[in-house]
Amino acid sequence: MHQQETTYWCGPASALQAIDYIIDNNVPSQQQLANEWDPTNNKYGMNTDLYHGTTSPDMARAMNHWIDTTWYVARAEDNYENLWAKLVFAVDYRHPANILVNTQTLSWYNGKELTHFLTVRGWHDWSSGEREVDLVDPNWNDTYFGYQNYEPYDNVYSAVNSQSWRENIVY
């Protein structure tokens, strides 16, 4: 779990949570991830400082560089079942997904609205038919930061779907 070091580094912090889970060595810092993408100068970041925010395609590219793979892709998803399948796939294959959300529908935000990245670390599909998602919130504010387990999938879907006009899942 990594708390974002600035108010706009939720992308680097979320990416770092996944990278740190997957690899044991050569883990970048949030600052390295917030840097510009500039292979000429050995900078493999997400352009976060440049644009004062992170795009999902920049996140996927930087994550793939740091874990030396091509697993991660950024996609726009607005279908309820397809999003669930992608989250389950990512978690089951031990490659945590990052989702871009509007926090308004998430229970621990109590209606507060932010555009924000979260890391998906688990899921539950209960026999009752209820689905829940385990998340890690890198928010710089301690009120929101931390593990958020058993969040109803309907809340998560609404939060992600509100960002479906752009790539809202990196998995």
Summary of the structure (lengths in Angstrom):
residues: 171
radius of gyration: 14.9
end to end distance: 17.7
largest distance: 53.7
contacts: 564
relative contact order: 0.19
helix: 38%
strand: 23%
